[in-house]
Amino acid sequence: MLKIFFALLFSFVFSSSAFAVGPDMTGLTAAVDFGTVTVAVLAIAGMLAVVYVAVKGASIGLAMLRSK
């Protein structure tokens, strides 16, 4: 059992280190501006947060009305 563990650990360490370098993609990614994408993702997350807070607040309010 211990031999299997060390064999798996050995294969994981050396297989992951072989892919650690990877290809250089700076030529492709340098021309793209991710600022607008980041703003869009944050805006969508903000809208979802507002909807979640509104639904949670409504459920708490309805729970208070039911308890009386």
Helices and strands as residue ranges (DSSP letters): H 2-18, H 26-29, H 35-67
